Amino acid sequence: MTESQKEDRLNLYGRTFTNRLLLGTARYDSPSLLADAISAADPAMLTVSLRRQLSGSKDSGQSFWNLLRETQRTILPNTAGCLSAREAIKTACMARELFHTDLIKLEVIGDELSLQPDPFGLVEAATELVKLGFKVFPYCTEDLVLCRRLMDAGCEVLMPWAAPIGTGQGPRNAAALCELRQRAPEIPLIVDAGIQPLDGSTRPGVSPEALADPRRIADAALFLANQDARSATHELQLTPLAENWTP
């Protein structure tokens, strides 16, 4: 392994990954399309919503879980849809039992329309989950003070949003994300949302992430592989054409 390859590795809670891409697993048209997307992206982790799995039928949930296990990828459960710290903590504990992992993407939603995180509930939940032994990946805003509070709570990774999920606007406050990177140079940043098609095109009522095409995920993975490893990694919810922003 070359020195540049060593530097490009992603280190999260003592685990090392050669890919800096995280991939969402929701809203694919078919299991085969999901499997193709995972193969094309070769992601470090797969994010999985516990609530979506519990809401489906037993057979469909088992089939989905079998597919994920066959990929042999690291699973990152999330607390999507939780509106309070207590609800998120309960969901995280259920996810640990179901997926047999201490990793958790922590979401505490403050606004159901934009899915903007609730900063107060987020810090409360993160503090408690760290005490319970979880390795927390907090979905947060780019607010510097909030990010400091999360780091003080024991979070070793941050997942700041770049734009409201599904809007396709691209990073709305790139300057703040750049400042966060500069002020917290050591902590991994996983940029959440902020996907924008390169041609700027959208479909009425359809988010850019919903245009599932494994080739687009491969394009995004290639783009990230050529970025400065000291900048950030990304979570892709389904399939952007590529990211057009480098912090």
C-alpha positions in Angstrom: 0.0 0.0 0.0 1.4 3.4 -1.0 1.6 6.4 1.4 -1.2 8.2 -0.5 -3.4 5.1 -0.2 -2.7 5.0 3.6 -3.6 8.7 3.9 -6.9 8.2 2.0 -8.2 5.6 4.4 -11.3 6.5 6.4 -10.9 6.0 10.2 -14.1 5.8 12.2 -14.1 4.8 15.8 -11.0 2.7 15.4 -12.1 1.0 12.2 -10.4 1.6 8.9 -12.2 1.8 5.5 -10.6 2.2 2.1 -13.7 3.8 0.7 -15.0 7.2 1.9 -18.6 6.6 0.7 -21.7 5.7 2.7 -24.7 4.5 0.9 -28.4 4.6 1.8 -30.6 1.5 1.3 -34.1 3.0 1.1 -36.5 3.4 -1.8 -34.9 1.2 -4.4 -37.3 -0.2 -6.9 -36.1 -3.8 -6.4 -33.6 -5.8 -4.4 -31.6 -6.5 -7.5 -31.2 -2.7 -8.1 -30.0 -2.3 -4.5 -27.6 -5.1 -4.9 -26.3 -3.6 -8.2 -25.9 -0.2 -6.5 -23.9 -1.6 -3.7 -21.7 -3.4 -6.1 -21.1 -0.3 -8.2 -20.4 1.9 -5.2 -18.3 -0.4 -3.1 -19.3 1.7 0.0 -17.7 1.7 3.4 -21.0 1.4 5.1 -24.7 0.9 4.4 -27.2 3.0 6.3 -30.4 1.2 7.3 -33.6 2.6 8.9 -34.8 0.5 11.7 -38.3 1.9 11.4 -38.6 1.0 7.7 -37.7 -2.6 8.5 -40.2 -2.9 11.4 -43.0 -1.4 9.3 -42.6 -3.9 6.5 -43.8 -7.5 6.5 -41.8 -10.2 8.3 -40.9 -11.9 5.0 -39.8 -8.7 3.2 -37.8 -7.6 6.2 -36.0 -10.9 6.4 -35.3 -10.9 2.7 -33.9 -7.4 2.9 -31.7 -8.3 5.9 -30.4 -11.4 4.1 -29.4 -9.3 1.1 -27.5 -6.9 3.3 -25.7 -9.7 5.1 -24.7 -11.2 1.8 -22.9 -8.0 0.8 -20.7 -8.3 3.9 -20.7 -4.6 4.3 -20.7 -2.7 7.6 -24.2 -1.8 8.6 -24.9 1.7 10.1 -28.5 1.7 11.5 -30.2 5.0 11.9 -33.0 6.5 14.0 -34.7 8.2 11.1 -38.1 9.6 11.9 -37.5 10.1 15.6 -38.8 13.4 17.0 -37.4 13.3 20.5 -34.3 12.3 22.3 -36.1 9.6 24.3 -37.6 8.1 21.1 -34.2 8.1 19.4 -32.5 6.4 22.4 -35.2 3.7 22.4 -34.8 3.2 18.7 -31.0 3.0 18.9 -31.2 0.3 21.6 -33.6 -1.7 19.4 -31.3 -1.3 16.5 -28.3 -2.6 18.5 -30.3 -5.8 19.3 -31.5 -6.3 15.8 -28.3 -5.5 13.9 -25.7 -6.6 16.5 -23.7 -3.4 16.3 -22.9 -0.4 18.5 -22.8 1.9 15.5 -25.7 4.3 15.2 -26.5 7.2 13.0 -28.4 9.4 15.4 -31.3 11.5 13.9 -33.5 13.6 16.1 -35.7 15.7 13.8 -36.8 19.2 14.7 -38.7 20.0 11.6 -40.6 17.3 9.7 -40.8 19.3 6.5 -37.1 20.0 6.0 -35.9 17.2 8.3 -33.7 19.8 10.0 -32.1 18.2 13.2 -33.2 19.3 16.6 -29.9 20.5 18.2 -31.1 20.3 21.8 -32.6 16.8 21.5 -29.6 15.7 19.5 -27.1 16.6 22.2 -29.3 15.0 24.8 -29.6 11.8 22.9 -25.9 11.7 21.9 -24.8 12.2 25.5 -26.9 9.3 26.8 -26.1 6.9 23.9 -22.3 7.4 24.4 -22.8 6.5 28.1 -24.6 3.4 26.9 -21.6 2.4 24.8 -22.8 3.5 21.4 -20.5 4.8 18.7 -22.6 7.8 17.6 -22.8 9.3 14.1 -24.9 12.4 14.7 -26.9 13.9 11.8 -26.5 17.6 12.6 -26.3 21.1 11.1 -23.1 22.8 10.3 -23.4 25.0 13.4 -20.0 25.2 15.0 -21.3 25.4 18.6 -23.6 22.5 18.2 -20.8 20.4 16.7 -18.6 21.3 19.7 -21.3 20.1 22.1 -21.6 16.8 20.2 -17.8 16.3 20.3 -17.8 17.1 24.0 -20.5 14.5 24.5 -18.2 11.9 23.0 -19.0 11.8 19.3 -15.9 11.0 17.2 -17.7 11.6 13.9 -20.0 14.4 12.7 -22.6 14.2 9.9 -23.5 17.8 9.0 -26.2 18.4 6.4 -25.4 20.5 3.4 -29.1 21.2 2.4 -32.5 19.9 3.3 -32.8 16.2 2.3 -34.2 15.6 -1.1 -34.1 19.3 -2.3 -31.3 18.8 -4.8 -30.0 22.3 -4.0 -26.4 21.5 -3.4 -24.6 22.9 -0.4 -26.5 25.9 0.9 -23.8 27.1 3.3 -20.5 25.8 2.0 -18.6 28.5 3.8 -19.8 27.3 7.2 -18.9 23.7 6.3 -15.4 24.9 5.2 -15.1 26.7 8.6 -16.2 23.6 10.5 -13.5 21.6 8.7 -10.9 24.2 9.5 -11.9 24.6 13.2 -12.2 20.8 13.8 -9.5 19.4 11.5 -9.2 16.0 13.1 -12.8 14.8 13.4 -14.2 12.9 10.3 -17.0 14.9 8.6 -19.6 12.9 6.7 -21.6 15.4 4.5 -25.3 14.4 4.6 -27.7 15.5 1.8 -26.7 18.4 -0.4 -26.8 16.3 -3.6 -27.1 18.3 -6.8 -27.2 16.9 -10.3 -24.4 18.2 -12.5 -26.8 19.4 -15.1 -29.0 21.0 -12.5 -32.0 19.1 -13.8 -34.8 17.9 -11.5 -38.2 16.2 -11.8 -41.3 17.7 -10.3 -42.1 15.9 -7.0 -39.0 13.6 -7.3 -35.9 14.1 -5.3 -32.5 13.8 -7.1 -31.7 10.9 -4.7 -34.7 8.9 -6.0 -33.3 8.6 -9.5 -31.8 5.2 -8.8 -29.0 4.2 -11.3 -26.0 2.2 -10.2 -23.9 3.9 -12.8 -24.5 7.2 -11.1 -23.4 5.8 -7.8 -20.2 4.6 -9.5 -19.6 8.0 -10.9 -20.0 9.6 -7.4 -17.7 7.0 -5.9 -15.1 7.8 -8.5 -15.4 11.5 -7.8 -14.9 11.0 -4.1 -11.9 8.8 -4.7 -10.2 11.8 -6.3 -10.9 14.3 -3.6 -8.5 15.4 -0.9 -8.7 12.8 1.9 -8.4 15.6 4.5 -11.7 17.3 3.4 -14.7 15.1 4.1 -16.5 11.9 3.3 -20.0 11.7 2.1 -23.2 9.7 2.7 -25.3 9.3 -0.5 -29.0 8.5 -0.2 -29.4 6.5 -3.4 -27.9 8.0 -6.5 -26.5 11.4 -7.2 -24.7 12.0 -10.5 -21.7 13.3 -8.4 -20.9 15.9 -5.9 -19.8 19.2 -7.3 -18.4 20.8 -4.2 -15.1 20.3 -2.5 -14.6 21.8 1.0 
